[in-house]
Each structure stands twice: as C-alpha cells, then as structure tokens.
Amino acid sequence: MQVENVGMVTVLDLLGRGGQGEVYEVAADTGQRYALKWYTSWPGGLWEALEYLIERGSPSHHFLWPVGRAVSPGEHGFGYLMALRPPAYRGLAELVFGDRDDHSPLDVSFRSTVNLAFHLSRALLRLHALGLCYRDINFGNVFFRPDNGDVLVCDNDNVGIDGTPSTIAGTLQFMAPEVVRMLHRVGGTEPAWPSARTDRHSLAVAQFYILCGSDPLEGTKTRHGPFDADWELEHYGLRPLFVFEPDDDSNRPMSDVTTAYWQLYPSFVRTLFLRAFGPGLHDPDARVLESEWATAMLALRDTAARCASCSQTFFVDPAAPDRPCARCGAPTSGPLVMAIGRRRVVISPDQLLFTDHLGGDPDLGSPVGIVVPHPTEHHRVALRNLTETSWTATTEAGDVHDVPPGRAVETLPGLRIHFGPTTGVVER
C-alpha cells in the first residue's frame, strides 16, 4: 500500500471498525508503526479535505493528525495515515462510565482530571486559531492518560475550515442547540453548520462530563420518554435546560454524585458552566471561550488542597476561602498560598508547582516543586525542589539560604523563593 510522504506500508493488524471503514496498524519500510484509517464509504470532497489538512499541519501534539493519504492498487477506497495512539491513553467514555472491560471505574486523580480539561481546551484553542473547527467532539475521539491527564484527539478527518458547509453534524449530546434545530429543519433560513462557535458548546459539554460526570442537559425533566426525534428536538434544540439552572429546578441531576461534584468546585468554575448553559445555549457569542476554560482549569489545579480532617481533596474558593470541606463539612480556614505573578497556589500536601508557574509553556508543563508534610509535625509543610538547580530562599526575617535540588524549605508566611526566572512569596 502506498502512502504520501511515507512510502510503502504493510498492514499488520485490524484495530477497529466503524461506519465508514476500518482502522489498521501498519508498518513503514523504516519499521515505524502507524495507524491507517481505510474508508469503504465516504462523503464527497473527503480526498481533497485530507490533502488540505495534511498540507496545513497539526495544530499541536495533542492531535493524531493525518500525515499522508493512502491508496492500494486494485482496492476500492482510500485512507490516511496517522500516529498510533499509545496504549496508556484511555477513552473519555471510560472516565465517565467506567472501564468497559471489567466495569470498574478508572483510577484518576483530581489533578489528572483537571489537566484533561485544561489540555482539551488548549487543543481546541490551537485548532481554532488556524481557522479550523473540529465539528464532532464526542466520547469516541478524545483520549487521555489517567496518570497525568495528557490528551490526544483522534478522528481528525472531522476537521474542516471554520464557517464552511459540512456533511458532519456531530453527536447529539454534544451538539449545539442551533445544529439540532437545523437537523430537524426548525429555525432560521441560514443553516447552522458546525463551526468554532458550536465547538465551544461541545467543549462545555465535555468539560461538564469530565468534572461532574454526567450530561449537563439531562435531568429529572428529560428522563421521561419516548426518547425519539421529538424528545431530542425539545430537550437539545428548542428548550434545553441546564441541570443547575438557578431559576428553574425542574431538571435537576438524577445523580447525587453530580450534585456533590458541583458543590465541590469553586464559584469561578460554576460561573463558567452557568454561562455556557445559560446565555450560551441561546447565543453562540455568549459561549465560554477555550482560553477561559484553560485559565480556569489552571486556577482550579492551583486551588486543590487536602482536608486535614478527612484527607480528601477539596478546592479553595477565592470568593469564599473559609467555606467548609464539601466532603466532610470540616472547617478549612484560609490556607497559605504562594503568589507567583498573577497565580495563587494553595500550599497543601502533594500540591505541585509546574514549569508554567515559572513562565514556561503550560502545554508542556512538568513538576518543579512539591509540597511535603513535616515527618512528625504534620501541620508544618515545606516545598521540595524537584529541579536540577538551586533556589534562593529569604525568610520574613531576612535570612537567606540555598535550597539545593532534592531539599525542601518550610513554607512560612513572608518566605520568598527566587526560582530563577521568577519569585514566589508565601502569603495568607
């Protein structure tokens, strides 16, 4: 089989089947392995669309982007090559609904969950910055690493030029209301093609699934069938209602877990969801931008803390720093934070500082420091240096000392740490 930009490839194994064809693992003559998506049916213009995407290039490393079109003499159809998805990456559906093999939930920390939400936002931000749109975000094309939340987006043959007609409408739960109405031939005369603006609705839906574990529009009001085309149009197109709509409690979540998650997050996260599924349901220009989600997820990661009473993760709310732990109700008097530029990082055991806190690219962030408890006096904590260079620490009294790699410095109010590119100050 001949592939543009790669040469001859040999088919090794079938990875999966779908409505348009199959996906195979293949090997190039160099020995490098790829995934080949081979079409047995396809919409018009796909061959040319793939050429455009390949020439344009991937927006970021978070996309399993087409690298070359494939043909096989005498075979009906064609395909395209992309990088193989590493086995460590799991599907978004597994996070929400549990492992499909043994029905057990994935073991995913809050830090990885928040990182997943962040990286998905940044991936779409990069895509939209190129004038492209994804058009069909759903459970089947977002994959992530449970250990750190890194994201890979596949099925990038969905991608098209923003604002152009499309044969792809999307997946119902993730569709913007205007697209649902268009499909049911209800609404204005201008067709509501999937676009960057409809992607933003889909992104908000994905974020709610990631952070709260359920559909943001399915609750007590929508649970009554028949679940037919009229039901779809009513609840996803004409009169969608957010499960936490403040002025209408008729569609509250059917799961107590979703409610518990909602109460766990700080007000700045809930405010974004209220906008996305309030004004954003009816006005595409009111939707939450990808950059806003990304900024909020970094802030959410920074506000994570461990409850002294139940040891579970809670999130400090800058608007209400004294609110009790959402899990056990114990008081959580305003903790210390480290101020680094505009960022405020809660100082709590296991909290991490990343390279992006020090001015690095958040897409490639890696830990540079970790908060550790004192071995015997657990109310005392310190920041351990995970880098290969020394820091300079200055106490409130003016004492100066080095913090070599692997060593820690107690985080007391007024402490200043010079990390090199920037300085952090411990505050209440």
Secondary structure, 3 states (H helix, E strand, C coil): CEECCCEEEEEEEEEEECCCEEEEEEEECCCCEEEEEEECCCCCCHHHHHHHHHHHCCCCCCECCCCEEEECCCCCCEEEEECCCCCCCEEHHHHHHCCCCCCCCCCCCHHHHHHHHHHHHHHHHHHHHCCEECCCCCCCCEEECCCCCCEEECCHHHCEECCCCCCCCCCHHHCCHHHHHHHCCCCCCCCCCCCHHHHHHHHHHHHHHHHHCCCCCCCCCCCCCCCCHHHHHHHHHHCCCCCCCCCCCCCCCCCHHHHHHHHHCCHHHHHHHHHHCCHHHHCHHHCCCHHHHHHHHHHHHHCEEECCCCCCEEECCCCCCCCCCCCCCCCCCCCCEEEECCEEEECCCCCEEEHHHHCCCHHHCCEEEEEEECCCCCCCEEEEECCCCCEEEECCCCCEEEECCCCEEECCCCCEEECCCCEEEEEC
